[in-house]
Amino acid sequence: MKLEHRRQKVAPLSHFFVRLGRYSLFALALIVFSVGIGMVGYHYFAALSWLDSFHMACMILTGMGPVVEMKTTEAKLFSSFYALYSGIAFLSITAVFFAPIIHRLLHILQVERGEEN
């Protein structure tokens, strides 16, 4: 679904909700992928249980911080690189989720300004 141009009318609300749903599903897929990477890495490198790996991956991905101390060099390296990835992923996922909302708001403001001229 293509976004409307600034000279076009604002898309109907039903189209907006479909677009919002698609972007939300994509953001959810990115979250699942990112948590999956963390779970596998923490399970393999830090020898954590699957539940603890999930907990650790979620805490790192959301920026809350680590909950388990990494004891091996491999675990520390994975945890460091996953934390760097998570910072970028968190910002990217947030941008993907809010993109249709911000686009609609800016488009509404542009259309209203254009009608005054």
N, C-alpha and C positions, 0 to 999 in steps of 0.2 A: 504494500500500500504506500503510495507516494504521498509525501507531504505537500500541502497546498502552498502555492506561490504567494508572495505578499500582496499581489494584486487580485488574487482570488478571494472569494468569500470564505468565511470560517467554516470548517467542516461541521456537519451536523453532530450532535452529541453522541448519537449511536456510533458514528465512525470514530469519534474520539475514544469511546470506551473500547472499541475493537482494537484500535491502535495501542491504547494503554495496556490492554490485556496481552497483546503480542510482546510489547517491550517488557512487561512484567514477567512473562514466561521466559524470555531471553535472560533477564536478570537472575531469575531463579535457577536457570540452567548454569549460569556462571557461578552462582553460589554453590550449587551441588558439585560442580567440577572442582572448584577451589577447595571445598571441604574434603572432597575425595582425595585430592593430592595430599593434603595434610594428614588425613587418616592413614593412608598407605605409608607415607614417609615416617610418621611417628611410630606406627606399628613395626615397621621394618628396622629403622635406625635406632629408635629409643626403646624398643621391646616393650611398648605399652600395650595394654589390652585394647580391643577395638573401641570399647566405650570410652576409655581414657584418651585414646587417640582422637576420637570424635570431639570430646570435651576440649582437649588441647587445641585442635585445629580451629574450632569455633571461637575459642577465646583469643587466639592469635589473629584470626581473620577479622574479628570485630574491633581489634585494638585494645582489648582488655588486658592482655599480657599473659605470660606463661603461668601454668599452674603446677608444672612438674619440672624439677631440675634435670637438665640433660647431663648425663655422666660421661658419655663417650665422645671422642672427637667427632665421629661421624654424625652423632645426634646433634651436637652443637652446631656443626656446619649446616646440616639440613634445617635446623630450627632458625638459624640466621638467615639463610636464603629464603625460607618460607615466610619469614617475617617481612623481608623486603618485598617479596611477591605480594603478600597480603595487603601491604599498604597501597600498592598500585591497584590491586584488584578491588579493594574496598571503594576507592575513589571512582574507578571505572564503572563498577556495578551501580553505584549511586547515580552517576551521570546517566547511565542507560535507563534507569528507572524513572528519573525525573525529566528526561528529555521531552517526551510528548506533552507533559504538563507545562513546562516552560515554553515550549514552542507554541502551544495554544494560547497561553497568556500573552506572549509577545505578539502573536498574530492578531489577537483581538485588539490589542492596543494600537497596532499598525493600521488595521482596518478602520477603527474609530477615528484615528488621526487623519487618515486619507479621506474620509467622508466629510470632514470639516473643511478641507481645502477645495 
